[in-house]
């Protein structure tokens, strides 16, 4: 009788530990959590979705290897608005996330479901970073198949060319499923030989510091220009939820 119960439990019970879910399931949950996170960006916030990274070689057990997927969303806020926006994030997640906020209001942690861990932190008075990780999981498919492709967008290249860039490279694109279904997308590129100041870009200014120039170019688009050297600038153009 006990043996029969054990077999039924093994086949029908939901997973109780991370190692019982493969990386594909973790990436799906991570994508949904990233989309929910980006969807909380208000009109005075510029989000940037960073590319999901997959690191192979971790150990599930001494005899079994796996891989970990990590997603990051950066938020640029108006001057001094980082801590307040962290509170907005904490209040915006579903109750099932069981969000906990530190006493100094500079960090949060939550459970995004499917054993995906979520951490938020005030990086500077004007930047909040949210990191999501699947933890080490078995990989039952090709890693390249875990992250669907999305066509590169011309926005960053056009913007950097307008700012005088003599060449543009290192283009990337990141996306996540918004709660409403359509994706939020961040396209990025690095411009070399940029001659114009970022203030030449038109838009509703959110933040202007030596480290970032962030603005809204419309109700559904946000832009961050991040200097990378004396005449190099990385442009992030995000299509919002």
Helices and strands as residue ranges (DSSP letters): H 2-12, G 18-20, H 23-38, E 45-49, E 53-61, E 64-77, H 82-92, G 95-97, E 100-101, E 107-111, E 117-124, E 127-133, G 143-145, H 155-162, E 167-177, E 183-192, G 198-200, E 204-208, E 213-218, E 221-227, E 233-239
